């Protein structure tokens, strides 16, 4: 008998080829047979009327803390993801000296919106070096697989101390030490190296990330260590204030190191066509035989606003600040008090924070989040239009909406990828051969953003539901977020449904796959709050041949493990 047989499904195998009907057998965690299978399975899944896909590979997450206290990497594992890559954007927790624990926590708190008490309580800190960190994670069991990257900020502070945190230039000796540690991390199993060069990334007390102004010599020295190790990817996020200068530097780093590099890319309101220049630079690099890609996303990077969340349209308001630190239920009660409400609505919020000033007043880009969210809402659905139709101020409307559902109703503010109030730029970015789907940030932004569900949106919106523009074939989208993402980071043993490959598989009710609006759970260490988002239609998600969820409900199976470094393709595939 086979360990598992999935029968009669429409197989979308991750290759990008036309779907076909077949049975799939699994033995010892690998796909052992595809076709018409007469042998029974110890466990069988009837996939009639369903699609069968590879497990999705999400290459941009931030589970660096969550993997130390949780054995379920949600929300990713709730959305068909079977492998994640963490340690992006240059932030993480290793290497780290004991005196720098709080420093790295404040950086993660500021950059990725994970509260200090959650990390201070949850992190066991039973490591100092990056290899120690991996060793500590290897002892644990999870629902899905994960791989780690070496974060530049942690590395820089570890080597340079206060000088590194204060963004002083690295000396030749500093660079040599960082390079040695980078090689050590890659040889221990780091999948790559990540860094940040954006002013948007700051510590919780407002200091820029330690890596913001790192020199080309520093970055090249670290990349050269990956070249010496013979493997590893490079991941960058940058403001691209001087796009030509920055892209030329990145191209030199790739050329000198021979390592593949990816950058985060999205449309901004400030420069709504700036992403096109980045794609042209990637085209130029490809013509020169260099592997540079952009990580892009299939929906807006959306900030969620609400009374139970990190931000709401009144966050900068002096009257609201009077109650901002009170318990949630008390705040809701006070906001329903006519006298307090009148005071609150009498003046416009003010703040020195440009995000609060520019974005939280932007009712022309703010929408109501429905039970089944629309991630490409039309201009006539904005709060500005709704308020005008009702003859009230947008602030009054926002307050009324947020007070619904016992004060838990959320508003949706597309922060990136929605300058024109449509997803046409996302479509153009997704279809470009030099891009990869990513930027979901699973495990991060626990009180503001809930985009770890990107893989479900990619299936539902872009292959089935979109009405405001062209769509993509299902088999193309599946390939993009399984085979393509896996191979981009050197994981050649997964991402397709072929004999010999890992049995990471989704059985999906495609016609009824539905993504629901985010909610709040208080399940982090120290009772911390986080945004969660579920979907229905994932009939089964399978990792290494074991079913980790059925109909959206988790099983007790924990086959997921730390993936150390790049993984080769199965022998028969390599021979071909």
Protein Blocks (a to p, Z undefined) as FASTA:
>chain_A
ZZbdcehiacdehnopacdddddddeehiafbgcjdfbdcfbdcdfehiacddddddfbd
cfklmmmmpcbdcfklmnopabdcehihhiajbdcdfklmmmmmmmmmmmnopafklmmm
mpnolafblmlmmmmmmmpccfbdcdddddfklmmmmmnmmmlmnopacdfklmmmmmmm
mmmmmmnopabdcdddbfklccfkopacfklmgcfklmmmmmmmmmmnopacdddddekl
mlmlmmmmmmmmmmmnopacdddddddfklmmlmmmmmmmmmmmmmnopacdddddfbdc
dddddfkbmbdfklmpmklmmmmmgcfklmmmmmmpmklmmmmmmpccddfblklmmmmm
mmmlcccddfbdcfbbcfklpfklmmmmnopafklmmmmmmmggnhpaccdddfbhplno
paklmmmmmmpmkbccehkogoiakllbccklmmmmmmmmmmmmpckbccddfklmmmmm
mmmmmmmnopakgoiacehiacddddddfklgccdddddddfbghhiacdddddehifba
ceehiafbgehiacfbdfbccdehjadddfklmmZZ
